[in-house]
């Protein structure tokens, strides 16, 4: 392939020249003969114009144009005219593609490739400041610092400590590889320079508060301080509050993780990747325009937008009667990448030049979401079925069960309905994972602090299914969302009088009667021995009923009972309420959120 970069700006002038030079530099390892000038080359396979508004709109060979900063009507109309002959306008962002298409420009001629960066920036260590004097009483809790340091990387954090009594701690920190600036006594001129240069001010003590806390806030420095004393009286002054060491450890883990995620956000926005994505685009355009055979995987439906999920997106507009015409690549994994170099000479560091990795390329079809339930034909499985039925037109859902193997790379988002349904050790990319806190027994069995650590380290977002659970976890899980269960009120509807035998009160119970917190043996089963009462039950330990059978189950009872010690959000009670059955229940889970004692239910202790 021969690519000519038409750069209308002086290549050593400013940003556009840099784009041209970087593109040329990194196309060459791909076997592309890339040249630069201010005029199109009629001998080139591709003439790529930087930037679009200087392009005169004439067709020389296959023309593509770099598009950015469409901020006036004139620029938009200029591009519209150029796209009559140009094969593709390459924007810098998905937002620009959407905005231009919304303005009436041909979506099938718009794509985006995110810019590259030089890879020369290096993150500095996060600077943690301590300004206190160690006391013989131990009230400053200075020993916590070394426990904290054992959990941190010296490449990510450094310390600046001012105050007496820290000598041994500073020595041990340095032995562990940390950079530590230490002033053995208070030094006001140095203090005035130290405080504004901190990323966080740290206070370990539990003794009314730190004077340094006030100076840190006055300097605009975020704080990691104990939630006590006058710290509590400064509105918004506590950035990260804590009392127990485990809370402090989680704060620092979160700070380190967030910084790494910011770095990872552009880790793939490199100039080699920028060139490679253009290379993939041009190969597709040449194959389409020269009539070369294009694999079936490239024949995207013409009303879909195709995407290189790592940054290049193409679009195809519908054309009546031409549904077999190849649109933009829905999957370039099997597409040949044309090269003028001999076989084996045009390799990129990451992969052979003959393929574009499947992981990089896909259809901006529905995002691929994996739902993980516990067991088939039980409550979580029904939740997965509801999500698939209601949102299947927007997302591509796959349902699996706990313990079943799956490939993380096959999915854009992975949703274990309860956080214990996936082994934390197998989570490679936490950014893909969201989960729910749906029960009390899970975290009580695993332990509260281990559960918090897993939720923070392994999941990008977490929701709770009841306000009760949210209150428990919100102080410890950042951005915890309340997302309650739902009920299909078009399916579960009131059915009038129950079909219970005349003169008998038929009570219904559904659940796992072997679960000790359900109270079945102690409280529910004896109800069936009462005169004039008939008890019917179903559930995980007996027979799992499908939706249709559950609807008939509710229609056949007078009241639904629940004696659980604790629940996340009881689906049976939601469905019973939707069907108009009487409800007798303990105050558990989300009950206070939709049932009122003496009005819509009898809520007992």
N, C-alpha and C positions, 0 to 999 in steps of 0.2 A: 504494500500500500504506500502511495505517495501522498503526503498531506502538505499543503501549502498554507501557512498561517499568514493571513493578510492583516497585518497590524498597522493601523492608520496613525498610531502614536509612535513617537521615537522610542525604540525598544529599550533605550537606557534612560527614558524620561521619567515615567512614574508607574502607576499600578498596572495599566493595561499592557505596557511593555513587559512588565514582570510576568503577567499571565502568559504572554506569547513565548517568552524565553523558557519559562518553567515547563510549558506544554511541549515545546520542542525538545528540551533536555530529557524529559521522561517518556517521550514517545520512542526515542531511539532504542532503548533497551527492549522494546516490544517489536523491533524489526521494522519500524516505520521510518521511511525517508522523509524527514520533516524539514521544511525550509521556511524562511520568513522574509517578507518584503512588504511594500505598501501597495502592490498591485497583484491582482489574481494571476494564477499560473494556469494556462489552458492545458498544460501537460499533466497537471496533478489530478489524482483521483478525487480528492477533496480540497475545496478552498474554504477555509474556516476564517470568518471575518471577525476581527476584534477591533472595534465594537460595531454593533449593528447600524448605528445611525450614519456612519460614514460609508456604508455599503451602498452602491448605486442601484442595487436591485436587479442587475443584469445576470443572466445565467451563463457561467463559463463552463463549469463541469457540475459537480454536485456541491452545492453551496450550503454551509451551515453558518449561523451567526450567533455570536455571544450576545446575550441580552441581560441588561441590568439597569436599574434606576429608571424605570418607565414612570416618570413622575409628571408628565405633561400630556395634553391631548395630542400635541404635535408629534411627540415621540411615539405614542401609541399608533397613530395613523401612519407614521413613517414605517414602523415595523409591519403593520398590516400589508402595506404595499410590497415590502421586501419579501414577505412570506409567499407571495404569488409565485416566485421563482425559487426561493430558498427552500431546501428540503426540511430544515428544522431550525427553530429558534431555541438555543440552549440557555435557559435562565439559570440564575444562581440559587433559586429557592422554589419550593413547592408553592408557596404563597403567591409568587409572581405568576406561575403557570395558571393557578386558579383565578387570579385577578384578571389576567389577560383574556382567558377563556370566557370569563363572565362579561367582559367588555365586547365580546363578539369575535375575537381573533380565533383562527382555526385551532381547536385543541389538538387535533391530530398532528399539528406541526409545532407543538410546544413540548419541551421536556426541561428537566433541570439537572444540573450537576453542581453540588455544593463546592465552594472554592477550597483550595488547598492552603495549608499553612506550612511554614518552613521547618517545623519540628525543632526549632532552636530554643524555644522557651522551656525553662525548667522550673518546676514548682519549688519554692523555698519552704523550709520547715515552718510549721505553725509555732509561733512564739508564745509560750505560756509564762506569765509573770506571777511571782509570789513576793509579797512584801510584808513579812511578819517576823517576829522574834520567837524562836522556840522557847517554850516555858517548861520549867521542871515538872509542873503538874500534868503535862501531856495534853493540855486542852487544845493545843493547835493541831493535834492528831497528825503530826508530821510523818509518822510511819506509813500512812496511807500512800504517800508519794511514791515510795519504792514499789509497793504493790501495784500501783497504777503503771509505773514505768515498765514493769515486767510484761505488761499487756500491749505496750506501744512499740513502734518502730523508731529508732534513732534517726532514720531517714525522713521521718514525717513530723517529728516534734523536737523542739529544743526549749530550754528553760533559762529564765533570768530570775535570780533569787537575790533579794536584798534583805538582810537581817542576820542577827547573831544566832548561833546554835545549829546551823545547817551544814557544818563542815563535813561530817561523816556521811550525810545524805548526798551532798554534792560529789564527794569522792566516789561513792557507789554508783551514782548516776553516770559519771564519766567513765568508770570501769565498764559499765554496760553499753558504752558507745555514744551516749548523749552529749551534745554540746550544751554546756552550762556556763553562763556568766554569773559570777557570784561576788556580791559585795558583803563583807562580813559585818558591816555596821551601816547604820542609816547614813546616807550621803545625799543631802537635799539637792544639790545641783545635778547629780547623776539620776536621782529619783525623778526630777522634772523631765529629764530626757528619756528615762526608761519607760515611764507609764504610757505616753502616747505611742510608743513603738511596739506595744504588745498587740497580739491578736486576741488573747483572752487573759483576763485577770482571774486567778484561781485562789480561793480561800478554803482551807481545810477545816478550820476550827469550828467549835460549837460553844461560843462564849459571847453571845449578844451581837457580835458583828465586827466587821473590819473597817477601819478608817480608810484603808486603801481602796475599799469598795466605792466610796464616794469619789475619790480622785479618779478612779478608772472611769466611772460614769461621766465625770466632768470632762474627761479626755475623749469621751465617745467610744470607750473600749468595751466590748462585750464581756460579760461576767459569767463565771462558773463558781457559784458560791452556795453556801449552806442556806437552807430556807428557814431562817430563824432571826430573832432580834430585829434590829432596825433595817436589815436587808429587806424585810417584808413591807416596810413603810415607804419604799421608793417605788412609785408607780412605774412598772415596766423595767425596773432596774436589774432584775434577775433574768439574764439570758437563758442560763441553764441552772436550774435549782436542784439540789440534792441534799440528802442527809446521810444515807448509808453508802459504804464504799461501792457496793454493786451498782448503785445508781450512777456514781461518778464514772465507773468503768464504762458503762453503757454510753454515757455522754461523750466520752473521748472516742469510743469506737464509732459512734455516729458522726462525729466531726471528721475523723479520718476517712470514713466511708464516703461521706458527701464530697470531700475534696477529690477522692479518687474517681467518683462518678463524674465530676465536672471535667476531669482530665480525659476520661474515657469517652465523653460526649463527642470530642473531636479527634479521637485517637486515629480514626480512619480517614480523616479529612487531610490527606497528604497530597503532595504534588504527584507522586507516582500513581496514587489512586485516581486523582483527577484525570491524568492522562489515560489510564486504563479504561475509565468509564467512557471517555470520548472515543477511544479505540473500539469499544464494544458497540457504541452507537454507529460509528461510521461503517463498521463491518455489516451491521444490519442494513443500513441504507443502501450500501453498494450491492448487497445480495438481492435486495428487493428491486432495485432499479435496473440491474443487469439481468434479471430473470433467472438467477441461480435458484436451484432447488432449496427451499427453506423447510426444515423439519416441521412436522405437524405441531410440535410444541411451540412453534413461533406463530401459529395461526390463532391469535387471540380473538375472542369475540369482539366484533367491531363496536359494540356499545360499552366495552370495558376500557379502563385505563390500565395500561401495562406499566410496570415499575421495576427498576433495579432498586431493590429495597435499601441498598446501602447509599443511594443518593441519586441515581439517574432515573427519571421517570419519563415515559412516553405516553402519548394518548392516541386513541383512534376513534374517529367519529363514525356513526353508523352510515352505511351506504346501502340503500335498498337494492335487493337482488344480487348483492355481492358479498354474501356472508362467508365465502371461501377465500376471499382476497386476504393475503397476509396483512395483518396490521403490524403494530410494533411488537417486538419480542415479548411474549408472555413468559418465556423461559429460554434464555440463551445458553443453557447448559450444553446443548448438543449442536449449537451453531458453530460452523467453522469460522475462525478468525483469520481473515486473509492477510497474508504477509508477503512482502517482496524478498524476505531473507530466506536462505536455505533452511530446510527442516532442522530443527534443533538449535538454530542460532538466535531465535527470538523468544527467549524465555524471560518471564518476570521473576523476581525473587520468590514470589508466592506460589506460582502455578505455571504449568506449561502454557505456551501461547495458543495451543489448539483448543482450549476450552475456557469458558468463564464459569467460575464455581457456581454451583446451583444455589449455595447459601447466599450468594450476592444478588441473585436475580430471581424475580418471581412476579406474580401478577398482583397488582393492587386490586386484587379481588378481595373478597372478605379476608380480614386478618384471621390468621389461624390460631384458634384458641383451644387449648386442652383443658377439659374439665375432669377433675379427679374426685370420684365418689368413694365411699367406703365399701359397700357391697351392692350387688345387683338387686333391683326390685325393692329397694328400701327408700327411706326419705331422701337422702342425698341424691340418689339416682333419679328420683322424681324431680328434684330441683334441676338437675342437668337436662332432663327431658323438657321441662318448662322453658329453660333458657334457649334450648335448641329450637323448640317450636316457635317461640315468640321472636327470637333474634336471628334465626338461621338465615334470613335474607340479607343480613348485614355482616355476619361473621361466619367463618367456617369452623364449626364446632366438632371436636372429637371427644368422646367420653371414654375414660378408662377407670379402672378400679385400683385401690391401694395395693401396691406390690407388683402391679403389672409393669413390664418394661416400657420405656418410651425414650425417644431421642429428643433431647431438649432443643436441638437445632431445627427440628421440624415445625416448631411452633413460635408464634410471635408473643403469645402470652399464655401462661400456665396458671390455672386456678384450682388448687386443692381446696375443696369447700371447707375443710377444717385443716388447720396448719399441721396436724400430726399425720396427715395422709400421705406425706412425702418425706422421705428420709432427708434430713437437712444436709447430710454428707454428699448427696448426689446433686444438690443444687449448684450448678456451675456459674450461672449468670443470674444473680438475685433480681436484676432489673426486669426480668421476664415474669416474675412470680408475684401474684397477689393472693390473699387468703382471707379466711374469716375466723373469728372467734365465735363458735356456735354453741359451746357447752361449758359447763363448769367442771365436769368430771375430767375432761382432757387435761386442762392445766393443773388441776389439783393432783392428778396422777403423776404428771411429769415434773411438777414443782413450779412455783410461780416464777422465780428468778430464771431458771433454765428456759421456761416458756418465753419470757420477755426477751432473753438473749437471742433465741431462735427467731422470733418475730422481727426483731430489729436488724439482725444480720442477714437474714435470708429472704426477706420479702420487701418489695418496693412499696406496696400499700397493704393496709390491713383494715378490715371492717369488723364491727361487732354487730350481733343480730338483736341485741336488746340494749335499752338504756342502762340497765343494771350492769351488764358486762362492760359497756362503754365507761361507766363511772369507775369500775375497778381498774381498767387497763389504760385509760386516757392519760393519767399522769406519767405513764412509762412508755407508751407507744406513740411516736410522733404522728400527727395527722390522722389519728384513729377516727374512722367514719362510722356513723350509725347507719346500717343498711339492714332493715328488718326483713323477715320472711314475707312472702306474699301468698295470696290465696286467689284461685280462679273463681270469682263471684258469678261468672256466667255458667260455670259448670256446677259448683256447689251452691245450690239455691234452696230456699225454704220449700219444704214439701208438705206442709200442713201436719195433720195428726199422724203420729207414728203408728206402725202396724203391731204394736205390742198387744199381748193378750188382754182381754177385758179384765179389769180389776187388778192388773199387775203393773207395777212400775218397772220398766225395763231400762236398766242402766248400761251404758256402753263405755268400754275402756279400750284404748289402743296403745301399743307400745311394746317394749321389751320387758316382759314380766320378770326376767331373770336379773335385770339391773337393780342393784340394791337401793338406789336412790329413788326408784319409782314408787316404792311403798305398796307394791301389789300384794305381797303375802300378808303383811301386817294390817293393811287398811282396805284394800280393794276387794280381795277375795272374800273376806267375811261379810261384805254387803250382800253377796248372793245367798247368804243363809238367813237373811231377815225375812220375816213373813211379808208376803205381797211384793217381794222384790225379785226380779230376775236379772242376773248379770250375764252379759255377753262380752266377749273380748276377742281381740285378734292382735297379731303383731309378730315381731321378729322371732320369738321363741315358739310360735305356733304356726300361723299361716299368714304370709304376707298377702295382703289384698291389693289389687290394682286400683286405679282411680275410680273406675266404674263400680267396682265392688265396695269401695269405701263410701261412695255416695249412697249405695243401698244400705250399707251398715248404719249410716247416720239416719236414714229415713225410717229404720226399724227400731230406733230407740227413743225413749222419752227424754233422757238426759245423758250427757257425757260427763264422766268424772275423771279427776286427776288428783293424785296424792303425792306428787313428786316433791322431794326435798329441794331440788333445784333443777332448772331447765334452762336451756339457752333461749329458745323460742318455740314453744310446743305447736307443731303443725296441726295436731289433732284438734286442739282448742280453736285454732283459727278456722279450720274447716267446719267444726261444729257450730261456731258462731255464724258462719256464712249460711249454714243450712237452717238456722233458726232453732237449734236444739237448746234446751236448758243446759246450763253449765254449772258444775260444782267443782271447785278447784282450790288448791293451795295458792298462796301468793308467791308465784314463782315465775322466772323468766320475764317475758314481756307482758304478763297478765295486766299490770297496772296501766299499760299503754293503750289497751283497747277494751278492757272489761272493768265495770264499776260494780262494787259489791252492793247487792240489794236492788240493782237496776238491770244489769245485763248478765249477772252471775251471782252465785253465792261463793264468796271468797273466804276460805276457812284457814285456820292455823293447824 
